[in-house]
Amino acid sequence: MPSLRFLLLLLICAPAGKLFAQTPFVLGETRTLHSTVLNEDRVLNIYLPTYYTDTIQYPVIYLLDGSADEDFIHISGIMQFMNLMQVVPDAIIVGIANVDRKRDFCFPTTIEQDKKDFPTTGGSAKFIEFLRTELQPYIKNNFPTNDTTTLIGQSLGGLVATEILFKQPAMFNNYIIVSPSIWWDNQSLFTLAESAMQQLPTADMQIYVAVGKEHPTMVKDAKKLHRILKHSGKKNLGVNFEQLKNEDHATILHNAVYHAFEKMFGTK
C-alpha cells in the first residue's frame, strides 16, 4: 500500500486538471416557456428536491426575480438547507427570470414624473395573467405537484405580490411579501384593501410580511399592510409580520425568507 507521504507527493506534483475528473455542479434545470400573453419567451429556473421523484406530489414556490444571477440560487439554497435539517418539507421552486421587472411588477401610475422616469411600467395585469393562465398550468402539467402554492416577492416584486393578493388572492395559498414597494402611485393599492379582504377565499392562507431598516414610507406601508391583514376578521388567514431592524433593503431577503419558511412550513 502506498505511504501517506507518497500520496501527498503525488497530489502536489500532479499536473493541474489531470488528477480529478471535472463534472458540472447541477442545482436544477432551466426551461423556456413561450408566453402568448406577453408575446415573448420566459426563462424558468427550477429547483427540484434532492430525492425528487414523480411518485410524490410537491408544493410549489414561485419566486419573482428568479434569474440565475438574482435570487434563485439563494432561495433554493435556503430550501435545500432547511429541508436537509428537517425543518421544512420538500418543495419545487420555480424562479421566474426577469425581462423587464418594472413593466411586469408595476400597474399604471397617475404620477407624471414616474411615467417619465419609468416609461415601460404599467404591465402588471398581463404579467399576472401570464402567471395564472400559462405558468401555473405549465408547472402543474409537467411536474408532480399538490395544491399548495407560495409566491415570494421583494421590493417591486412585493408590490405585484400584494396586487395579486388584493385582486386575485386565490392564485396562491401563501404569500411571502418582503419590503413591498407599495409607495407606487401614491399607495393607491391600499384603496382596494377593504374590498379585497371581503373577497379572500375561505381556504386556509398564510401571509408573511417583512421590512427592514429602510425608508420610513416603506416601513409605514409594510406595517399598514400587516394591520389590514391582521384585522381582516378572516379566521382562515394566518398572518406574520417582522421588522428586521438589522437588515436593509439589500440584505433583508435571506433572513426574511428563512423566517417565513420556518413560520409557514416548519415541521419542528
Secondary structure, 3 states (H helix, E strand, C coil): CCCHHHHHHHHHHCCCCCCCCCCCCCCCEEEEEEECCCCEEEEEEEECCCCCCCCCCEEEEEECCCCCCCCHHHHHHHHHHHHHCCCCCCCEEEEECCCCHHHHHCCCCCCHHHHHHCCCCCCHHHHHHHHHHHHHHHHHHHCCEEEEEEEEEECHHHHHHHHHHHHCHHHCCEEEEECCCCCHHHHHHHHHHHHHHHCCCCCCEEEEEEEECCCHHHHHHHHHHHHHHHCCCCCCEEEEEEEECCCCCCCHHHHHHHHHHHHHHCCC
